[in-house]
Amino acid sequence: MAFESLKRTPSSSLEEYALHEEKRRLFLKKYGLGFLFLGPYLFFFIVFFLYPLFKGAIISFYHYNIADPTDIFFRGFQNFQKILFSSNSTYFQSFWNGMKNTVIAVLILVPFSVVLPLLLAALVNVKPFGNKFFRAVLYLPSIFPITATAVIFLNMFNNNYGFLSALFGNNINWLLDAKYNWILIIVFCLWSGIGGNFLIFLAALQNVDPMLKEASSIDGCGPTKRFIYITLPQIKPQLILCFFTATIGYMNLYGQNYMLGSFVSDKKQIATAVYVIQDLMMGTDFQVYGMVSAMAISLGFFIMLISIAQLVATKERKGGSHHEREYLLAKRQG
């Protein structure tokens, strides 16, 4: 019977089966090892990012009391309405105060976190004496944890026994006065955060075509003009990348304010949006999780809008009158 069944099987079906098995074997041989190494990352990405993201999005539409499962009910968009539009609500005031502080910090930090490492990378790229030492020193703060270095900063800038306060003989209360504390936070962010962008820019500058620099130098172009008109256009992708990552990173500013602003009496003055969310979560009111989730989703939506605006603003225009303008400019210049 088995022989007859095999005999009745069309040869084309056997060929298709063999071809299918061969394709599967080749696929596993080519990509199997990659999936094996990617597996742990995918697992943790799904468990600790995707699941919390979707769970938080669902919770944001509920009144959610984690201490009482019976005190959970659907509220629709009321949580969002309360934090975004109800000016009498404390949640509205806290969230928008945090957003204001966050945006101000981003407007100050992002330009410095792009321009400063770019200038440092340009200096190191000249390869002065000890350039490898400077490269290591500039990147070193990036590998230190925020908590450890923040404790060092707190002791260095302490008004009573701080090393820097004693060295310069000033009486500035860096830890209690919110406006001075913000200066301390900004300095700390720049000191600890420019290392990554510095390495990106350094690698980009080393890949700039030297022939273009040489040709422009022969034509009488000075160092400043060479940097503006030759170097910067060639490292535009790295500039955009660092600008995006810095903006998104500082929109989530929290740890620096939490550590360095721990002695500020009025926390509202140094509270960012993430700070407000974390402060509500760590409080004793267990009914705020729906509201907190709505704040987090709203913050994520604003970051997405900012990212889209940046992409549109930095997108290279092609076609239209772009090439026509370039042609006419080149023709006028001979």
N, C-alpha and C positions, 0 to 999 in steps of 0.2 A: 504493500500500500504506500509506503513511504517513497519507494522508487517511482511508482506511478504518479504520486503527487508532485515529485520533483520534475518528472518528465513533462507534466502538464504545465509547469511554470514557464512562462514566456522568457526567452533569453534576454529580451529588452529589460524586463523587470530585474533580473539578476545584475545586469550591467548598471542600471540606475542605482540599485542598492550598493553595489561595489563602489560606484563613483561617489555616492553620498558618504559612505564610510571613509573613503580616501580623503574627501574634503574635510570631514570632521577630524581625522587624524592629523592632517596638515595644519588645520586651524589650532588644535591643541598644542601641536609641536611649536608653532610660531608664536602663539599668544598665551599659552598655558602658564609659563613661568611669570609672565607679566601680571596675569590675573592673580597668581599665587602671592606675589609681593604686594599687589594692590589691595588684596582682600582685607588685611587688618585695617588699612586706612579707610576703606569703604565702610567697614563695620562701625568704626568709631565715628565716622562722618554721619552715618545714618542715625546712630544711637544718640550722639551728643549734639548734633546740629539739626538734621532734617526733622527728626521726631519732635524735639523741643520747639522748633519753629512752627510746625503745623499744630502742635498741641497749644502753644501760646496763641496762635491765630484763632483757634476755636474758643479758648478761654476768654479772649478779649470781648466776645459777644455775650458773656455770662456775668451774673453776680456770683462770684466764686469764693466760697469760704472753705479754706483747706482744713480748718479745725472742726467743721460740722458738715458732713456730706449731705445732710437734709436741707442745708441753707445754700443750695445751688440752683439757680434758675436763669432762664434765657432772658436777656435784656436787649437784644438786637444791637442797634447802633447807639444806644443811650450812653455807654461808656465813652465812646469817641466824641459824642456831642458834648458831654460834660467836660472833658479835658481840653477840647479844642474851641468851644464856643461859649460855655457857661462861665461868664466872667466873675460871678459871685462864688463859684466853687473853689475850694482850697486846692483841689487837684489841678484845675485850670491855672491858678496862680503859680503853683509850684512847677508845673510842667513848662509853662512859657517863660518863667524866670530862669529855669535851667537851660531852655533853648537859647535864650538871650545870651547867657554867659558862655554857652557852647559856641555860638556863632562868633562872638567877639574873640574868643580864644582861637578859633579857626582862622579868622581874618588876620590875626597877629602871627600865629605860629606857622601857617602854611607857606607864606612867602619866604620867611627866614629858613624854614626847613628844606626849601628848594634852592634858594640863592646861596646860602652859606655853604652847604656841602659842595655845590658846584664850584664856587670860588676856591675852596680848599682842595678839591680834586684837580682844578687847573694848576694850582701851585705845586702840588705833589707830582703832577704829570710832567712838569719840567725836569723832574728827577734831580732835585738838589741833594746835597750831601746829607745822608741819613734819611732818605725818603722812605725806606722800608720801615724805619722806626716810627716816623710820623704817621705812616699809613696804619700801623698797628695801634698806635696811641689813639688816633681818631676813631677807630672802629671799636676799641676796647669797651667804652661805656655801654655799647649796645648789648653786650652779652651779660651784663650784671642785672639781677632782678630788681624791680622797682622798689620793693619793700626794703631791701638791704641798703641800697644807695639813698633812699629817702630818709632813713634813720641817720645816716651820715650827714646828710644835708641839714636835718633838724638840729643836730648837735653843732655843726659848723656855724649855723646862723642863729643859734640861741642868743637872746639878748643879754643873758646873765653871764654865761661862761663860754659862749661860742668863740671859736678860733678867729673867724673873720671879723666878728664884731670887736674883739680885743685888738686884732692887728691894725684895723683902720680907726679904732677909737670912736666909732659911731654909736649912736643910741637908737638906731632904727629897730622897731619891733617887727621883725620879719614874720614872726609866727602868730601874732595876735591881731595885727592890723591887716584887714582884708586886701587893701590896695597894694601893700608891700608883699603880702603873701602871694598875690597873683604874679608879681615880678619874679618871685622865687620859683613859682610853678613853671613859668615860661622859660626861665633859665635852665631849670632842671629838665624840661621836655626837650629843649634844643641840645643840651649837653648829652643826654642819654639817647636821643633819637636820630641824630644826623648820620650815624655811622653807616646804616644801610644804604641811604641815598648817596653817601660819599663813595661807597664801593661801586654802586651802579654807574655813577657819573665818571669815576676813574676808568672803569672798563670801557665806557662809551668813548671817552676822549682818546684812549689808546687805539681805538679802531677808526679814528678820523683819518681820511686819506691824506697822507703827508704831501702828495704831489700837488694837491689843491692849495695847501698852505705855501708851498714853495713857489707856485705860479703866482699867487696873489702877492707874495713878498717881492718877487721880481717886478711886478707891476706897480710897486710902490705902496702897497697896503701895509699899514702899521699893525702892531700887535693887537690893539683894541678893535680895529675894524676887522682884522682876520678872525678874531674871536666871535664878533657879532654876526658877520656875514658869511663866514666859512664854517666855523665850528658849531655854533648853535643850531643852524638848520640841519646839520648831519646828526645831531644828538636829540632831535625833536621827539622821537618815540620814547626815549628815556626821560626826557623832561615831562612829557605827558603822564608817563607811568608814575613817576615820583610825585607829581602834583595830585594825581588821583588817590594814590595810597596814603599820602599825608592828609588829604582832606577827609577821607573815610576814617582814618585812624584817629584824628583829633576830634571828629564828630562823636567818637565813643570815649572821649577823655573822661577818666574816672579815678584810676589808681593814684595818680599824682596829686590830685586835689584831695582825695581821701586821706592820704598819708601826710602831706605837707600842710594841709589845712585843718589838721585835727585839733589845733589849739585855737582856731578862730571861733569867737563866741557866736557870731551870727553866720551860720552855715549857708544861709541863702545867698550870701555874697560870693561864695566860691563854689556853689553847687552847680554842676553841669546837668544835662538831661539824664545821662546814665547814673549820675550821683543821686538824683531825685528818685529814680526807679529803684536803685539798690537800697536807698534809705527806707523807702516804703516797704520793701520786701523784708528787711531786717527788723522792722518794727513789731509791735505787739498786736496790731490790728490785722487779724487773719482774714478779713473780708475784702481786702484791697487787691487781691490777685487778678481779678477781672480787669480792674482799672489799670493796674500795673502792666498787664499784658497789652492793653489798648495803647498805653504810653509807648511801650517798646515797638509795637507795630507801627505807630505813627512816626516814631523816630526813624525806623527803617525806611518808611515811605519817603520821608523828607531827604534822607541820604540818597535814596534811589533817584529822586528828582534832581538833586544836586549833581549826581554822577551823569545823568542824561544831559543836563545842561552843559556840563564840562565836555562831554563827548561831542555835542553839537557845536560848541564854541571852538573846539580844537580840531574839528574835522577838516581835512584838506579839501578845498573846493576844486573840483575838476570840471572842465568843459565851460560852457557859457562864454562869458567875455574874459575869462581868466587868461587864456592863452593869447587872446587878442591884445590885451593890455601889455603882457610881457613882450610880445613881438614889437609893438609900437615903441615901448621903452628902449628895447635893444636897438631899434632902427634909429631913434633919436641920438643915442649914445655912440652911433657909428659902429 
